Amino acid sequence: MGPTEYPPRGFSFPPFELDPSTGELWREGERRLLQEQLLRILTLLLERPGQVVEREQLRQHRVGLAR
């Protein structure tokens, strides 16, 4: 996939940037579209930097029960 519009809005964790509203993960100008479950889990972790995330929280976000 070639470079497209850049940079996204959202989370930045070099060399990546994530736009949770579109599910786009960017790396060095290249865009990848994440699957919904992966996007949910990654967003949960990025919303809680430096915090422990319990297994049950991960499970609930994976299946879409939390938010």
WOMOFEN-V442752 format. One record per backbone hydrogen bond with DSSP energy under -1.0 kcal/mol. CO is the residue of the C=O (numbers start at 1). NH is the residue of the N-H. E is the energy in kcal/mol with one decimal. If there is no record, write none. Layout:
# WOMOFEN-V442752
co	nh	e
CO	NH	E
CO	NH	E
This chain:
# WOMOFEN-V442752
co	nh	e
11	18	-2.9
13	16	-2.3
16	13	-2.6
17	26	-3.5
18	11	-2.2
19	22	-1.2
19	23	-2.0
19	24	-1.2
23	34	-3.1
24	19	-2.7
25	32	-2.3
26	17	-1.8
27	30	-2.0
30	27	-2.3
32	25	-3.3
35	39	-2.5
36	40	-2.4
37	41	-2.2
38	42	-2.7
39	43	-2.5
40	44	-2.2
41	45	-2.3
42	46	-2.4
43	47	-2.0
48	51	-1.9
54	58	-2.0
55	59	-2.5
56	60	-2.6
57	61	-2.3
58	62	-2.4
59	63	-1.9
60	65	-3.1
